[in-house]
Amino acid sequence: MADEEVKTEDAEATDAKASGGSVVPWLLVGLLAAVAGGMVPTLMPTTEGTEETEVEEPPFELPEPENTVFVPFADPEAKDQQIVVNLNEGNLTRYLRIVVQLQVASDFEAEFLEKLKEQRVLLRSWLISRISDKSLEEVRGAAGQNRLRREIQDQFNSILFPDGYDRIYDVLFVEFAVQ
């Protein structure tokens, strides 16, 4: 019985040496990785001696708040200015009712109204689809409203002004009701 215990202890010691091995190879691998990582910035090409390209300035300056106007998103001929959309809620039927106004530069108002008139159907369809994908939690509170305002502003600017210059400075909710 004592021989069996000795053999068992010898087998466990042999297994420990074979499986655990030494820590030294792992330390060497870690050291080599750290040295290689530290060398990467010195091997990268530098920008010294290259000319900087001039960044194109936008064709307009951001207006002062007193030089902006608020344009209703809804069609002026429409009697109802609201957009009503069912929210993406499982078993509950919840809807969001909003009225949107867009802040633009006053000297750009006529051109903006013309572009808005051309694209209003497309923008309204996108807006209804986007809001209908939202859940109650996604539109709740100031953070949810601000996120939605930014999404609307980015999408409207990209559709109306594909040149990349934002001309809609803010999206405002005149009415925002969840029921």
N, C-alpha and C positions, 0 to 999 in steps of 0.2 A: 504494500500500500504506500509506503514511503517512496518507493521507486516511481510509482505512478505520479505522485505529487511532484517529484523532482522533474520528471519528464514533462509534465504539464507546465511547470514554471519555465523550463527551457524552451518549450514550444511558444509560450506567450512572449518570452524575451526575444526570440527569433522573429516572431510576427511583428512586434513593436519596432524592431530595427528595420525590417523590410518595409513596413507601411509608413512609419513616421519619418524615417530617414533623418537627414540632417537639415538644419535650418539654413545652413550656409548657402546652398544653391539658390534658395528663395531670396536671400538677402542680396546675392549677386545680381539676380534678375531685376530686383527692385532698384538697385544702384545703377545698373545699366539703363533702365527705363528713365530714371531721373536725369541722368547725364544726357541721354538722347533728347529728352524733352527740353532741357536747358539749351541745347545746341540749335534747335530749330529756328529761333529768332535770328541767330547770327548767320544762318545759311539762307535765309529768305532774301529776295532782292529788295533793295531799298528804293525809295522815291527821290533820293538826292540827285540833283542834276536834271531832273525831268521838269518840264514846264507844267505849271498848273493850268488846267482848263478853266476858263471863266464861266461861272454859273450864270445862266440866262435869268435876268430879273423878270418878274411878272409884268405884264403890260400895264398894270395899274397898281396903285397903292391901296392898302386897306383903308376904307373910309372911317372917318370919325363917326361915332354913334349918331350924331345929329345929321349926318349926310346919308343916312339909310332910310329905307321905307320898308313897310311890312306888307307883303303881297299875299292875299288869300290863295291857298292852293286850289280850292274848289272853283269850278266853272262859275263865272259871274252870272250867267244866265240861269244857272240851276237855282231852284228855290231852296234846296237843302244843302247846306255847307258841310254837313257831317259825313264822316266815313264810319260805317258800322261794320264790324268784323267779328265773327265767332272765334273765340280763342281755342287753342288746342288743349282742351281739358277732357279727360277720359269720359266719365259717365255724366259729368255736369255740363250744362249748357250755359256757358258764360260768354259774354260779348263785350267788346271794347268799342266805345263811341268816342271819336276824336274829331277835332276841328284843327286844321294845320294852317299856320301862316309862315311865310318864308321871308327872311331878312336879306335884302339886297341893297346895293349902292343905288342912291337916287338917280345918278346920271345914267345908270345902266338899266333903269326900270323898263323903258319902252322895248328895248331889245330882249330883255328877260321875259316880258309878257308875251312877246311873239313866239319865242322858243317854247315857253310853257304851254301856250295854246296848241302848238304843233305836237307836243309830246305828252299832253295831259292824260290821254287814255292809257298810254303805255306806263306812265308813272303811277297812275292810280291802280292799275292792274298789279304792278309790282308791289305797291304798298299793301294792298289787300292780301296778296299771297304771303308777303313777309310777316304781316301781323297775325295772319291765321295760323302760322307755324309756331307762334309764341304761346307759352303757357302763362297762367296767371302769375306764377312766381317770377317769370322773366320780365313782366311789365310792372310788377309791384314796386312801389317806392321810388325815391328820387334816382337811385342808381339804374333801375330798370328803364325809367323814362329817359334818362340821359343817354343810355346805351341805344335806345330806339331812335332818339333824335339824331345821334351821330350816324347811325346806319342810314337813316333817311337822307340826311345831308350828303353823305358820301355817294350814295346811289344816284340821287338827283343831280349832283354836280357831274358825275361821270356820264350820265345819259345826256344831259343838256349841254355840257361843255366838254367834249372829248379832248380838247387841247390840254387838259390837265390843270388849268387854273380855276380854282374854286371861286365862284361868284355868288354862291349862296353862303352867307356868313353864319346863319343860324336858322334852326327850325324851331318854331315855338308852337306849343300846344295851347290853343285858346280854350279848348275843352278836352278833358280826358276823364272818361267815366267808364268804370268796369261794373257790369251787372251780371 
